[in-house]
Amino acid sequence: MGAERVKVARVAQRKSRSDRRIDLIEAARRAIIRHGIDGVQLSHVAEEAGLTSGAVLYHYPDLSELLVEAQHAGMERFYEQRMRRLADFTDPAEKLVVTIRSGLPTGPLDPDVRLLNELGGAAGRIRVYGVLLTSLYDRQVSMYQAILDTGTALGVFTLTADSVTIARNLVALEDAYGYRITARHPMIGPDEAAELILSYARTATGNDLAH
């Protein structure tokens, strides 16, 4: 019985450490947004987490590893979560509309997109950030390309160019309008940006995308 209690206690401890790491990743994301990727320090993460710097180092001895994990966690929304959401739809036109709308910021203060903006600014100087962004871009292109190819095979789309070209343009438009939203452009909010991207998608696919 004693051994079983020790086993349960160890499992609980492991869960606690796992939860703490998740909390630290979220704290690091907030610290990056608040101080910038170049300005964030260990003390900033500790402050956001409500811990001492030593406690942060206990879980992440290398701050750069924590910052990379924070960036990766922020990216999940723009690929993994979208792919899970797309599983609920069968119509390629509907999938395309949902994908376009879900790739934009919810507003100027959207934390995930602000995090990506910070990452983009540092990508030219820090190789690992460039690799993360390139990987995300390539996966997003493949996501769009799969929708376009399926729609073409089903006769739903009549593409004006090859699917990879259209997919790359769609991701580029997401990035461009996403930046304008977070930069508080007075004429471009989430709805306006979605309609601008959809206008290109309608021309590129020969479908009115009325969903």
Secondary structure, DSSP 8 states (H G I E B T S, - for coil): -HHHHHHHHHHHHHHHHHHHHHHHHHHHHHHHHHH-TTT--HHHHHHHHTS-HHHHHHH-SSHHHHHHHHHHHHHGGGTHHHHHHHTT---HHHHHHHHHHHTS-SSTT-HHHHHHHHHHHHTTT-HHHHHHHHHHHHHHHHHHHHHHHHHHHTTS---SS-HHHHHHHHHHHHHHHHHHHHTT-TT--HHHHHHHHHHHHHHHHT-----
